[in-house]
Amino acid sequence: MTPEERQLLERVATLTERNYKMLRRLHSSMVWGRVLQIAYWVIIIGLAFGAYYVIQPYISPLYTLLNKMSQIANLPSLPKL
């Protein structure tokens, strides 16, 4: 192997190592990004269900009142005079 070929081979090996390190960083960045995105949506959905659980005791009487009002509204009409 000539000195030029050896130098070229060492240069290629160095560039390959740098490329490998960059690819590993990109991959780990993608994995962490995906984990954080999943955690974000789990928190959003959890907060929505939690808010419903907290607000539900206040909504239940309103729902009952609306049902009673709809029953009153569906009374048969009075006979015409």
Secondary structure in CASP SS format (residue, H / E / C, confidence):
PFRMAT SS
TARGET T0000
AUTHOR 0000-0000-0000
METHOD secondary structure of the structure
MODEL  1
M C 1.00
T C 1.00
P H 1.00
E H 1.00
E H 1.00
R H 1.00
Q H 1.00
L H 1.00
L H 1.00
E H 1.00
R H 1.00
V H 1.00
A H 1.00
T H 1.00
L H 1.00
T H 1.00
E H 1.00
R H 1.00
N H 1.00
Y H 1.00
K H 1.00
M H 1.00
L H 1.00
R H 1.00
R H 1.00
L H 1.00
H H 1.00
S H 1.00
S H 1.00
M H 1.00
V H 1.00
W H 1.00
G H 1.00
R H 1.00
V H 1.00
L H 1.00
Q H 1.00
I H 1.00
A H 1.00
Y H 1.00
W H 1.00
V H 1.00
I H 1.00
I H 1.00
I H 1.00
G H 1.00
L H 1.00
A H 1.00
F H 1.00
G H 1.00
A H 1.00
Y H 1.00
Y H 1.00
V H 1.00
I H 1.00
Q H 1.00
P H 1.00
Y H 1.00
I H 1.00
S H 1.00
P H 1.00
L H 1.00
Y H 1.00
T H 1.00
L H 1.00
L H 1.00
N H 1.00
K H 1.00
M H 1.00
S H 1.00
Q H 1.00
I H 1.00
A H 1.00
N C 1.00
L C 1.00
P C 1.00
S C 1.00
L C 1.00
P C 1.00
K C 1.00
L C 1.00
END
